[in-house]
Amino acid sequence: MTAHIALRPVAHADFAVLYEQQLDPGATRMAVFPARDWAAFETHWTKILADPTVVARVIVENGRVAGNIVVWGQPAERLVGYWIGREHWGKGIATATLALLLEDVADRPLLAHVAKTNVGSIRVLEKCGFTVSGENLATVPGGADAVEEWIMRLDR
C-alpha cells in the first residue's frame, strides 16, 4: 500500500464529508445499513463525540478524510465499527486503519458485527485477528427485514 494513513479525533468540521460518504448507495448496500438524513446524522455524531467512553477517529489518507472508525460500548463488550468512503476502497485502508487503532486501543475483547454478505469487511477483520464467535439477526433501522450477521471477536 502506498497511501499514508493517519487517525485523528473526529471534529464537527468532518461531519460534511462523513455525511456524504454514508449516503453512497453502494456502501449502504454493502454494510446493510441505511443512510441517515442530515439531522439524524448530526444528532448521532454529536452524541458519539459527547460520550467520553467512545473512541472516534477520522481516517486520513494522504491528507484527505477517507472515513471513520469508532470503538464504543461497555467494558466487557466493546464494539468496533468503521466506514470507508467508496473512493478509498480497494487500497487496504480499512485493514491499515483497524491495525492502527488496535495499537492504540487496548480494550479486549473487541467485537464487530458484520453482515454475512459484506465479504470485504469480514476479510478486513480476519486480517486483523478477529474470528467468528457467533451469529445474530440484526434489525436494521427503518428496514423491513432482519440482517444475518457474524459476530467477530478479537481477544489478543
Secondary structure, DSSP 8 states (H G I E B T S, - for coil): ----EEEEE--GGGHHHHHHHHT-HHHHHHHT-----HHHHHHHHHHHHH-TT-EEEEEEETTEEEEEEEEES-GGGEEEEEEE-GGGTTSSHHHHHHHHHHHH---SSEEEEEETT-HHHHHHHHHTT-EEEEEEEEE-TT-SSEEEEEEEEE--
